[in-house]
Each structure stands twice: as structure tokens, then as C-alpha cells.
């Protein structure tokens, strides 16, 4: 089972906020022993990022919802590595660890004898992962940066948001820190590849993972569109830049997403709409035509769709084999029958906070044996970990 795939791997987690902790949570979910190192009296910044907060049963402690999203299945220790005692303790821990993940500015850990070269001398096969905003070198390497910065700098916000000339026009960030999360996923994949390589070569690696690199990479098809055409893709709101109709429409009683993937599906949609001539309209006959005339198509379909309830369209679209989906609030998401069937909502029992709601890692499928330990209190496992041989 994947939830035990890394049960012989130990990870020293010197990261905080989201990109690094998202990565190390993946490793912990896969069975690795992840030791989260936090600064005494301060801890991971996101412990204070709220509201909302969970309240302990005695009312004396709080735990931010943000922190719970990326720190389950870990052990927490408090060490001050700016002091000699803390550095010595970390050096001893490194000897027992397979992976180290850190997200300090380039050059920071070298000042404390915790850079890759120093730790490689203690553990030659160490996989050392540096997650930074701009990478380990280059003109911006020393600069700090957060997800939001890279959503803009990497191009994502240039093609996300309402188009110029329309109400509410302007760039828009994603509703989640998508660059941080994507960086955590890329880092996870890179670590697994490095561990696999280590089994063949016996050598560790220094992985240089940059949020800017990830932000550029996840432009995906929009990036490819630019590289092929030489034109910056404009903001298209909820519409797809390469497919039409593929966007949000408003039925009489609410919104839904219509996703037509080819010309055959469009012809079926026209039949469902009671206007078969629409499929032969030269403006809409092929997908390329529809993309070129997206505004006109939206106006025509919008009027037809608005005349019926969402349930009407749902039944017809499903019968025709055309993809659609509701625009759900999170209350509807966790109440959805398929989400419930997939057991995406899990709970971890904590002696001080009770049952903490968490979201299952999609990598693990519905494995009921997968660990689900609660996010740790700051320094909760310091004596336990430092006392281990």
C-alpha cells in the first residue's frame, strides 16, 4: 500500500508556510517519519494565520485551520539552530535522515553550518531539498517571495480574470496559493525520483526547487499558446482559451459549467437546445470557429440556457454524454455524494483538540489503513525525537 511506501524513510523538515510543508506532508502520508523543526517560542508562521482557529478543550490553546491543512502525520521538535547546541542536535539528526527539506533564503543555512556541502559530509547519500522563491543563484536569488508574487510574476494573473472591456475587468489571483501547492507537488516528485536514483547510485542530491520556475511551468497550455503564436493570451474570465463552449453559464436557478470537448458534442448540445441550425452556422461549425466567435456564441447559448432550470440541463447533458458540473460552495462539496463515497473528509483525534477535520491525500485512494495523525503541537515531540538512538 502506498501509505507504507516510505516507511523506511526519515525526513528532516526545516520548512514552513506552505510549499515545503505541503511536500513533507505528502511524504508523511506515504509513510515517511517526518520531523518538523520549529523555532522555540515562535514555530511555523502559519500557526498564527487565522481566523479561523480550533480551540483546545481547556480553552488555553488554539490551532489555525491553515496549519492543519499541511502538517498532519508529522512530529514537531523545537530547536534554535542559530545556537551551537541546536546546530549540534541537527547534525546528529541529519546522520539518521534520508531527506532534508528547507525553504530559507539562499545562503541562510550555510551561515549555521547547515548547507548542503556541510551536511553531505555527515550523510553522503542525503537528499537535500532547497525550496526558494527564485532559486539558489541568479540576480534575484537573495530576494524573498510569496505565492501571490509569483502568480503575478510568472504570468498566471496576466491570463486569469475578466477580459478588458467587460465589467470587473482586471487580473485575478487564484483562490488558493496554487504556486505554493504546485511547488510542493513538484518537490515531492523530485524527492521520490532522487530516492529511486539513490538506490542505483548510492548518491544523494541537492534539489534546487524555485517557486518562480514552477509559476512559469504551470502556465501549461497558455505558455505553449504564447510560445507558438508569439502573442500574450488575454484574460478570458471563465472561458477556455482553446475550446468553446467551455465555461460557466447561468440557468434560471443557478450557475453551472458546460464543457463541450469536440464538434460532435456541440452538435448534440444544439439538438438539446432545440436549434440544430446552430451547429451549421459558419461562425460555430468547428471548434476553431467557435473560439474565434466566442462572444457571439456565449450570447446565443446564454439566452437559451437561462430559460430553463439547472436540473433540466443536467439531465439532458448527461443523456447526451456532455460534461457539466455545478459551481459548488465548500458546504456542497463536502456534502456531495461522490466526495463522500471517496471518503475525502477524514478526522484525526487529538487529545487536546478532539476530532480535527482533514482532507484525504488523493494519492492514497480510499486506503482505510492510511495514517491520519493530527498536526502536532509546537515542540510536542522534542524529547521523544532527541531521545531516540
C-alpha positions as CSV (number, residue, x, y, z in Angstrom):
1,X,0.0,0.0,0.0
2,X,1.2,3.5,-0.8
3,X,0.6,4.7,2.7
4,X,3.5,2.5,3.7
5,X,5.7,3.0,0.7
6,X,8.2,5.3,2.6
7,X,8.1,3.7,6.0
8,X,11.9,3.3,5.9
9,X,12.5,6.9,5.1
10,X,13.2,9.7,7.6
11,X,12.7,13.3,6.7
12,X,14.1,16.4,8.5
13,X,11.6,19.2,7.7
14,X,13.1,22.7,8.2
15,X,10.4,24.3,6.0
16,X,7.5,26.5,7.0
17,X,4.4,28.3,5.5
18,X,3.1,26.1,2.7
19,X,5.2,24.9,-0.3
20,X,7.7,22.9,1.9
21,X,5.1,21.6,4.4
22,X,2.8,20.5,1.6
23,X,5.7,18.5,0.2
24,X,6.7,17.0,3.5
25,X,3.0,16.2,4.3
26,X,2.9,14.2,1.1
27,X,6.0,12.2,2.3
28,X,4.4,11.7,5.7
29,X,1.2,10.5,4.1
30,X,3.3,8.0,2.2
31,X,4.7,6.6,5.4
32,X,7.9,8.6,6.0
33,X,8.8,9.7,9.5
34,X,8.7,13.5,9.1
35,X,10.4,15.5,11.9
36,X,9.3,19.1,11.7
37,X,11.8,21.5,13.2
38,X,10.4,24.7,14.6
39,X,11.9,27.7,16.3
40,X,11.3,27.8,20.1
41,X,8.5,30.2,21.1
42,X,7.6,31.0,17.5
43,X,7.0,27.9,15.4
44,X,5.7,27.8,11.9
45,X,4.3,31.2,10.9
46,X,1.0,29.6,9.8
47,X,0.2,28.5,13.4
48,X,-0.9,32.1,13.8
49,X,-2.5,32.6,10.3
50,X,-6.2,32.9,11.2
51,X,-9.0,33.1,12.0
52,X,-10.5,30.5,11.9
53,X,-8.8,28.6,14.8
54,X,-9.5,25.3,16.5
55,X,-9.8,25.8,20.3
56,X,-8.5,23.3,22.7
57,X,-10.9,21.7,25.1
58,X,-9.5,23.6,28.0
59,X,-9.6,26.9,26.1
60,X,-5.9,27.5,26.6
61,X,-4.5,26.8,23.1
62,X,-5.5,27.5,19.5
63,X,-4.6,25.8,16.3
64,X,-5.1,27.6,13.0
65,X,-7.1,25.9,10.3
66,X,-4.3,26.9,7.8
67,X,-1.7,25.0,9.8
68,X,-3.8,21.8,9.8
69,X,-4.0,21.7,6.0
70,X,-0.3,20.8,5.5
71,X,1.1,19.4,8.7
72,X,-0.7,16.1,9.6
73,X,1.3,12.9,10.2
74,X,4.4,14.8,11.4
75,X,6.3,15.1,14.6
76,X,7.4,18.5,15.9
77,X,10.5,19.4,17.7
78,X,11.8,22.8,18.8
79,X,15.4,23.7,18.1
80,X,17.2,27.0,17.7
81,X,19.8,26.3,15.0
82,X,21.3,29.8,15.4
83,X,22.8,28.5,18.6
84,X,25.7,25.9,18.8
85,X,23.6,23.4,20.8
86,X,20.8,23.5,18.2
87,X,23.3,23.0,15.3
88,X,24.9,20.0,17.1
89,X,21.5,18.5,17.6
90,X,20.5,18.9,14.0
91,X,23.9,17.5,12.9
92,X,23.1,14.3,14.9
93,X,19.6,14.1,13.4
94,X,20.9,14.5,9.8
95,X,23.0,11.4,10.3
96,X,19.7,9.4,10.7
97,X,17.8,11.2,8.0
98,X,17.4,10.4,4.3
99,X,15.9,13.7,3.2
100,X,16.1,17.3,4.4
101,X,13.7,19.9,3.2
102,X,14.3,23.6,3.8
103,X,12.9,26.9,2.4
104,X,15.1,29.6,3.7
105,X,16.6,32.3,1.5
106,X,19.6,31.1,-0.5
107,X,22.7,31.1,1.7
108,X,20.9,31.3,5.1
109,X,21.6,27.8,6.3
110,X,25.2,27.9,5.2
111,X,25.9,30.5,7.8
112,X,25.0,28.0,10.5
113,X,26.9,25.0,9.1
114,X,23.6,23.5,7.7
115,X,24.2,23.9,4.0
116,X,24.3,21.0,1.6
117,X,28.0,20.7,1.5
118,X,28.4,20.6,5.3
119,X,25.6,18.1,5.8
120,X,26.7,15.9,2.9
121,X,29.9,15.3,4.8
122,X,27.8,13.8,7.6
123,X,25.4,11.9,5.4
124,X,26.8,11.4,1.9
125,X,23.5,9.9,0.5
126,X,21.4,12.8,1.8
127,X,18.7,14.1,-0.5
128,X,18.8,17.8,0.4
129,X,15.9,19.9,-1.0
130,X,16.0,23.7,-1.1
131,X,12.7,25.4,-1.9
132,X,13.2,29.2,-2.5
133,X,11.4,31.9,-4.4
134,X,13.9,32.4,-7.1
135,X,16.4,29.5,-6.9
136,X,19.9,29.2,-5.5
137,X,21.6,31.6,-7.9
138,X,20.9,34.4,-10.3
139,X,20.2,38.1,-9.9
140,X,17.1,37.6,-7.6
141,X,18.3,34.7,-5.6
142,X,18.6,36.6,-2.3
143,X,15.1,38.1,-2.6
144,X,12.1,36.8,-0.5
145,X,8.8,36.0,-2.2
146,X,5.4,34.6,-1.5
147,X,2.9,32.7,-3.7
148,X,1.0,35.8,-4.6
149,X,4.1,37.5,-6.0
150,X,4.8,34.5,-8.3
151,X,1.2,34.3,-9.5
152,X,1.8,37.7,-10.9
153,X,5.5,37.5,-11.9
154,X,5.1,34.0,-13.5
155,X,2.3,35.1,-15.8
156,X,-0.7,33.3,-14.3
157,X,-2.5,36.5,-13.4
158,X,-2.0,38.0,-16.8
159,X,-4.4,35.5,-18.3
160,X,-6.6,35.0,-15.3
161,X,-9.5,37.4,-14.7
162,X,-12.2,39.2,-16.5
163,X,-11.3,40.4,-20.0
164,X,-10.7,44.1,-20.8
165,X,-13.8,46.0,-21.7
166,X,-16.0,43.8,-19.5
167,X,-17.5,44.6,-16.1
168,X,-14.9,43.8,-13.4
169,X,-12.0,43.7,-15.9
170,X,-8.5,43.1,-14.5
171,X,-6.1,40.4,-13.4
172,X,-7.1,38.0,-10.7
173,X,-5.2,35.6,-8.4
174,X,-6.3,32.1,-7.9
175,X,-8.4,31.5,-4.8
176,X,-5.8,29.2,-3.3
177,X,-2.0,29.5,-3.2
178,X,-1.6,27.5,-6.4
179,X,2.1,28.2,-6.9
180,X,3.0,27.0,-3.3
181,X,0.9,23.9,-3.7
182,X,2.3,23.1,-7.2
183,X,5.8,23.7,-5.8
184,X,5.1,21.2,-3.0
185,X,3.9,18.7,-5.6
186,X,7.0,19.2,-7.9
187,X,9.3,18.9,-4.9
188,X,7.5,15.6,-3.8
189,X,8.1,14.1,-7.3
190,X,11.7,15.3,-7.4
191,X,12.4,13.7,-3.9
192,X,10.9,10.4,-4.9
193,X,12.9,10.4,-8.1
194,X,16.1,11.2,-6.1
195,X,15.4,8.4,-3.7
196,X,14.9,6.0,-6.5
197,X,18.1,7.2,-8.2
198,X,19.9,6.7,-4.8
199,X,19.0,3.0,-4.8
200,X,21.0,2.7,-8.1
201,X,23.9,5.0,-7.4
202,X,24.2,5.3,-3.7
203,X,24.5,9.0,-4.1
204,X,22.3,11.8,-2.6
205,X,21.4,15.0,-4.4
206,X,20.8,18.7,-3.8
207,X,17.5,19.6,-5.4
208,X,17.0,23.3,-6.3
209,X,13.3,24.0,-6.5
210,X,12.1,27.6,-7.2
211,X,8.6,29.0,-6.9
212,X,9.3,31.2,-10.0
213,X,10.3,28.1,-12.0
214,X,7.0,26.4,-11.0
215,X,5.0,29.5,-11.7
216,X,6.4,29.6,-15.3
217,X,5.9,25.9,-15.8
218,X,2.2,25.8,-14.7
219,X,1.2,28.2,-17.4
220,X,1.0,24.9,-19.3
221,X,-1.2,25.3,-22.4
222,X,-1.3,29.1,-22.0
223,X,2.5,29.1,-22.0
224,X,2.5,26.9,-25.1
225,X,0.0,29.1,-26.8
226,X,2.3,32.1,-26.3
227,X,5.4,30.2,-27.4
228,X,3.8,29.1,-30.6
229,X,1.9,32.2,-31.5
230,X,4.1,34.9,-30.0
231,X,1.0,36.6,-28.6
232,X,0.2,37.1,-24.9
233,X,-3.0,35.2,-24.1
234,X,-5.6,37.6,-22.9
235,X,-7.8,37.2,-19.9
236,X,-10.9,35.2,-20.8
237,X,-12.7,35.1,-17.5
238,X,-14.4,31.7,-17.1
239,X,-13.9,30.7,-20.7
240,X,-11.3,28.3,-22.0
241,X,-8.8,29.8,-24.4
242,X,-8.8,26.8,-26.8
243,X,-12.3,25.3,-26.5
244,X,-15.8,26.6,-26.9
245,X,-18.3,26.5,-25.3
246,X,-16.3,25.6,-22.2
247,X,-17.3,28.0,-19.5
248,X,-19.9,29.0,-16.8
249,X,-23.5,29.6,-17.9
250,X,-26.4,30.8,-15.8
251,X,-29.6,28.7,-15.8
252,X,-32.8,30.0,-14.5
253,X,-32.0,28.9,-10.9
254,X,-28.2,29.0,-10.8
255,X,-24.8,28.6,-12.4
256,X,-23.2,25.5,-13.9
257,X,-20.1,24.7,-16.0
258,X,-20.6,23.5,-19.6
259,X,-17.6,21.7,-21.1
260,X,-18.0,20.8,-24.8
261,X,-14.9,18.9,-25.9
262,X,-15.5,18.5,-29.7
263,X,-17.7,19.3,-32.7
264,X,-19.8,16.1,-32.2
265,X,-20.7,17.2,-28.7
266,X,-21.5,20.7,-29.9
267,X,-24.0,19.2,-32.4
268,X,-25.6,17.2,-29.6
269,X,-25.8,20.4,-27.5
270,X,-27.5,22.3,-30.3
271,X,-30.1,19.5,-30.6
272,X,-30.7,19.7,-26.8
273,X,-31.1,23.4,-27.1
274,X,-33.7,22.9,-29.9
275,X,-31.6,24.7,-32.5
276,X,-29.9,22.2,-34.8
277,X,-29.1,25.0,-37.3
278,X,-26.7,26.5,-34.7
279,X,-24.3,23.6,-35.4
280,X,-24.2,24.6,-39.1
281,X,-23.8,28.3,-38.5
282,X,-20.4,29.1,-40.2
283,X,-19.4,31.0,-37.0
284,X,-19.8,27.9,-34.9
285,X,-19.3,24.9,-37.2
286,X,-15.9,23.9,-35.8
287,X,-14.1,24.4,-32.5
288,X,-11.7,26.9,-34.1
289,X,-14.7,28.9,-35.4
290,X,-16.3,28.9,-32.0
291,X,-13.2,30.1,-30.3
292,X,-12.9,32.9,-32.8
293,X,-16.5,33.9,-32.2
294,X,-16.8,33.1,-28.5
295,X,-18.6,36.2,-27.5
296,X,-21.4,35.7,-30.1
297,X,-21.7,32.0,-29.1
298,X,-21.9,33.0,-25.4
299,X,-24.7,35.4,-26.1
300,X,-26.8,32.9,-28.2
301,X,-26.4,30.0,-25.7
302,X,-26.7,32.2,-22.7
303,X,-30.3,33.2,-23.7
304,X,-31.3,29.6,-24.4
305,X,-29.8,28.2,-21.2
306,X,-31.3,31.0,-19.0
307,X,-34.8,29.9,-19.9
308,X,-34.6,26.6,-18.1
309,X,-33.6,25.4,-14.6
310,X,-30.3,23.7,-14.0
311,X,-31.9,20.3,-13.4
312,X,-33.3,20.4,-17.0
313,X,-29.9,21.0,-18.5
314,X,-28.2,18.5,-16.2
315,X,-30.5,15.6,-17.3
316,X,-30.2,16.5,-21.0
317,X,-26.4,16.9,-20.9
318,X,-25.8,13.7,-19.0
319,X,-28.0,11.8,-21.5
320,X,-26.1,13.3,-24.4
321,X,-22.7,12.5,-22.8
322,X,-21.7,16.1,-22.5
323,X,-19.7,17.1,-19.4
324,X,-21.2,19.6,-17.0
325,X,-20.8,20.4,-13.3
326,X,-22.2,22.7,-10.7
327,X,-20.4,25.6,-9.1
328,X,-20.4,24.4,-5.6
329,X,-19.7,26.1,-2.3
330,X,-17.5,24.1,0.0
331,X,-20.5,23.1,2.1
332,X,-21.9,21.5,-1.1
333,X,-18.5,20.0,-1.9
334,X,-18.2,18.0,1.3
335,X,-21.9,17.0,1.2
336,X,-21.6,15.7,-2.4
337,X,-22.4,12.0,-2.7
338,X,-19.3,11.2,-4.8
339,X,-17.0,13.2,-2.4
340,X,-18.5,11.3,0.5
341,X,-18.1,8.0,-1.4
342,X,-14.5,8.7,-2.0
343,X,-14.0,9.5,1.8
344,X,-12.3,12.7,1.1
345,X,-13.2,14.1,4.6
346,X,-11.3,12.4,7.3
347,X,-10.8,13.1,11.0
348,X,-7.8,12.8,13.3
349,X,-8.3,12.5,17.0
350,X,-6.2,14.9,19.2
351,X,-6.2,14.6,23.0
352,X,-6.5,18.4,23.4
353,X,-8.5,19.5,20.3
354,X,-10.8,16.5,19.8
355,X,-11.6,15.4,16.2
356,X,-9.8,17.6,13.7
357,X,-11.3,17.5,10.2
358,X,-8.7,16.9,7.4
359,X,-8.8,16.2,3.7
360,X,-7.5,12.8,2.5
361,X,-4.5,12.7,0.3
362,X,-5.7,11.9,-3.2
363,X,-2.5,9.8,-3.9
364,X,-3.7,7.2,-1.4
365,X,-7.1,6.4,-2.9
366,X,-9.5,5.0,-0.4
367,X,-6.9,3.2,1.6
368,X,-8.5,2.9,5.0
369,X,-5.2,1.9,6.6
370,X,-3.5,5.2,5.7
371,X,-2.2,7.1,8.8
372,X,-4.2,10.1,9.9
373,X,-2.4,11.6,12.8
374,X,-3.3,15.1,13.9
375,X,-1.0,18.1,13.2
376,X,1.5,18.3,16.1
377,X,1.6,20.9,18.8
378,X,4.7,23.0,18.6
379,X,7.6,21.0,20.0
380,X,5.3,18.2,21.0
381,X,7.8,15.5,20.2
382,X,11.1,17.2,21.1
383,X,12.1,14.9,24.0
384,X,10.8,11.8,22.1
385,X,12.8,12.5,18.9
386,X,16.0,13.8,20.6
387,X,15.9,10.8,22.9
388,X,15.9,8.3,20.1
389,X,19.1,6.4,19.3
